[in-house]
Amino acid sequence: MIRASSLWGALLYAVLHAACGYSVGLVAPEGFETVGVEIFHNDTLEPGLERDLHPVLSSEVRDRVPLPLTSPADSELLIRGRLVDFSRVRGIRNPQNQVLESGVRLLAEAWTVRASTGEVITPKTTARATVGYPVGSSSGERAARARAIRQLAQALTVDLFARAEAGEGAP
């Protein structure tokens, strides 16, 4: 009985790994050995967003992209971008028209370039994140802002390197 289940397990493993070459990992554009994340330009009126985004985006790239993450000065492939919008949003109200939930909304654009020439490698992508929080929560807006930044970093990383995987180039 144990032998039969081991055989089925080995067969299932072989079938899954031989199937159609599907991969769940992201890939970098061909010809690059290193990647770096520049600090984004902050076009919003909210100070410090670029400083909060940079380590989160760097961590996402380090964890998901199969290139060593290096400083922008030492990288062949650079991620550039800008924070376009930060706004506070009002959400749910009770029957007495009191705000029960608020939120933050972030919008950013990013693209990759060849460090040596500035040539655009992957076209600009836009990511949005809206995160709500209950009014009166002691860490409400601060925690919502951190979650929105994390969502933005994840979306930008996946979109930039899924485009690279699909073989898309600059427009």
Secondary structure by P-SEA (a helix, b strand, c coil): caaaaaaaaaaaaaaaaacccccccccccccccbbbbccccccccccaaaaaaaaaaaaaaaacccccccccccccbbbbbbbcbbbbbbccccccccccccbbbbbbcccccccccccccccbbbbbbbbbbccccccaaaaaaaaaaaaaaaaaaaaaaaaaaaccccc
